[in-house]
Amino acid sequence: MLSTAFTNGDALFQKMKDYRSIISNRLASETGALIDGFGQNSQQVLLPAFMAAYSGKSPNKVSTGLFRDIPIPNWTLRYNGLMKFKWFKKNFSSFLPGLVVPLL
């Protein structure tokens, strides 16, 4: 998505809206379903249209699958080593990334 990072947001959104009909027709032909089965605002159409528009790919080549080919790990990384320092212990009851709780 870095290829479209500095592109006009309104133009990208319009491109996504335009890609919906292309994706809808692709899904209909791939599954043998009627076009009405894949409306332009359905999840099966919006996700590939979004990915095509905002990644700069062709709507005819983007994957229409809802899931990525490569799984993304669901990891959480926490470091609480700062609480070992006296200054942090004195001024904070807990210090986690994104959550700072000062002592009152």
Legacy VTK file of the C-alpha trace (Angstrom):
# vtk DataFile Version 3.0
C-alpha trace
ASCII
DATASET POLYDATA
POINTS 104 float
0.000 0.000 0.000
3.039 2.220 -0.036
2.617 2.746 -3.772
-0.554 4.752 -3.120
0.591 6.484 0.081
0.882 9.914 -1.537
-2.094 9.595 -3.894
-5.157 11.783 -3.482
-7.498 10.012 -1.034
-10.637 11.066 -2.900
-9.239 9.646 -6.154
-8.396 6.348 -4.445
-11.859 6.117 -2.923
-13.447 6.777 -6.316
-11.196 4.111 -7.840
-12.355 1.652 -5.180
-15.978 2.477 -5.964
-15.312 1.923 -9.672
-13.608 -1.406 -9.005
-16.683 -2.781 -7.210
-18.505 -3.612 -10.446
-15.419 -5.317 -11.903
-14.953 -7.434 -8.779
-18.684 -8.231 -8.644
-18.612 -9.470 -12.236
-15.465 -11.513 -11.569
-17.029 -13.183 -8.541
-20.193 -13.949 -10.483
-18.241 -15.586 -13.301
-15.904 -17.465 -10.946
-18.712 -18.923 -8.847
-21.401 -19.205 -11.513
-23.749 -17.105 -9.392
-26.033 -14.362 -10.559
-24.600 -10.851 -10.424
-27.267 -9.934 -7.863
-25.654 -12.436 -5.490
-22.608 -10.208 -5.202
-23.900 -6.698 -4.698
-21.466 -3.805 -4.904
-21.696 -3.224 -1.163
-21.213 -6.842 -0.090
-18.139 -7.848 1.875
-17.023 -10.251 -0.865
-16.841 -7.309 -3.288
-15.680 -4.446 -1.056
-12.599 -6.144 0.389
-10.958 -7.068 -2.960
-11.956 -3.679 -4.438
-10.335 -1.913 -1.488
-7.179 -4.029 -1.743
-6.909 -3.396 -5.493
-7.427 0.361 -5.256
-5.246 1.061 -2.235
-2.418 -1.305 -3.212
-2.301 -0.086 -6.818
-3.135 -3.506 -8.293
-5.448 -4.291 -11.170
-8.984 -5.299 -10.136
-8.697 -8.142 -12.638
-5.658 -9.623 -10.884
-6.319 -9.047 -7.183
-7.296 -12.108 -5.140
-11.027 -12.383 -4.515
-10.495 -14.615 -1.493
-11.404 -13.129 1.859
-8.270 -14.464 3.520
-4.624 -13.763 2.758
-2.416 -16.506 1.397
0.138 -15.987 4.159
-1.135 -16.096 7.733
-0.240 -13.144 9.916
0.724 -14.071 13.476
-1.408 -12.651 16.231
1.404 -11.760 18.609
1.526 -9.301 21.453
4.863 -8.045 22.693
5.077 -6.605 26.179
8.087 -5.200 27.981
7.808 -4.207 31.607
11.522 -3.768 32.310
11.160 -0.015 32.808
9.357 -0.649 36.086
12.661 -1.913 37.513
14.016 1.636 37.558
13.382 3.672 40.703
12.108 6.731 38.808
9.421 4.688 37.038
8.445 2.866 40.240
8.142 6.170 42.057
6.090 7.960 39.371
3.985 5.197 37.802
1.952 2.301 39.119
2.256 0.552 35.728
3.936 1.432 32.470
2.847 -0.522 29.386
3.095 0.600 25.737
-0.029 2.586 25.001
-1.127 2.600 28.644
0.507 4.835 31.218
-1.013 5.008 34.677
0.532 7.760 36.815
0.408 7.606 40.582
-1.990 10.105 42.106
LINES 1 105
104 0 1 2 3 4 5 6 7 8 9 10 11 12 13 14 15 16 17 18 19 20 21 22 23 24 25 26 27 28 29 30 31 32 33 34 35 36 37 38 39 40 41 42 43 44 45 46 47 48 49 50 51 52 53 54 55 56 57 58 59 60 61 62 63 64 65 66 67 68 69 70 71 72 73 74 75 76 77 78 79 80 81 82 83 84 85 86 87 88 89 90 91 92 93 94 95 96 97 98 99 100 101 102 103
